[in-house]
């Protein structure tokens, strides 16, 4: 479950576009930028269009539709109605589409990405329904309700095996939203754009003649500082980390990303006495679509450094920039070879 925003845009990328607005020109085309609020976060969209068309209204409508399907903060959303009733007949294309994507990623990560994590998130106080831990947490009992195999769905209907099983798709929903908005722009003939929703990004084409879109990865230990700036084109990107949204539970500092296999919260930073000497602090993933990048960024935090490196060795379609701490608390990095740095 990913609740924190872990990406900051490079000032070289977004701020000039926003500041120049409709007057920023690119080889005869016009740069258009707008931003807004949706899904409990903010979004920023920049694109080139000779007709100077504004798509904010359509964007807000698309995001509202997705919110009505997938938001755990809305009691009237499709997902929350399923969580209460245990069965649901799909009303939108978004819910089954995200479930199908989540199912594939659950299998690919051997369960490290698991949207049935909600009972544990509630217990730790990291959900919309619960902001404080419930005290003594019976992890073994809660694990009986965790596991994507405990739900079944087809093109029309979703069901669960027992009343305690509940879904939380927050770790993939914003990435999916980026994909939906990006597809809409492409259907309008937009060839150069950057879409960002809650830190998840899709970039296509160029910012300007021979100019790349650039993004910044936030320093996990120094708020507001850019750790690394990278170029991005025709790819999607997402970052997850446990370094912001943390709290003390039963005397231990816990991060909001929970291991669905053990039921334990990932520490996010090295702590004395923990068995994992080099926990991932931040995982930035580059993929062909934002939903995949979003879900894998969360899964990699759960998997840890070594398992993530092994996973990446088998996936030529992915790139990643990983930040982790060693036993002394020093920040280290690992990156795949396909990342173009500035």
C-alpha angles and dihedrals in degrees: 000000000000118000104153126080110234104176131081122189118240110251086230089064113039112017098061090049093051093044095051094041115173093356096066104107130201118189093315095323126104126235115228123191134181138159138194148155126276140145092018093302142063134269135203125196128185127176144153119248128162089207093055091227119179115218099178094111092051091045092052090049093051093048092047090053091051091047091054089054103040112018117120088194093065117072089201095055119113093245094051092047088053091049089057100041104031095227134059140179108220116250099180137037091238101070098054092039093056092043090054091050091045091050091054093048091046089058095043092053094042090242099314087120106053124158092197089078094106098103089058093043089054092050093050092045096246100120139084090254097047127038096170131054116259093233115243105030118209097208096177091055094048092049088067086073097045123090131088089230087069090075129061129196142168133183093296112020142046125199138173133213098229140012094252095062112101134170131231115179097175092116091064106020098085092047089051089049090055089053093050094049091045091052090051091053092050090050087057090055096258109154102174120046148131120212121189125178119174091335097312112119143197120184127186130181120341138321090223140335105322089346121126125213106250131205133188128223111217120239104248095212100040114052115226095013121120110228098187136003119212138181120240133190132164091354142096128233139193136173131206130184144156097220099099111031101056137133141175115263121178091342096310128103107239131193123216095247108090127198104238092204099053099024089228126127116247108245096222093202131048112271128183113264097019117128095223107079098184109034117179110254096184134011120192114188129194116201142152092263132029096232090061093045091048096051095041092050088060093042092052092057088055094045096050130219103298097045090045092052090051090049092051092050088064096046116069089172092067137069128188142187111205128190119194140162127238126218091278092052095252116148114242132180140213125188135176119242097249097071116107109215126197 
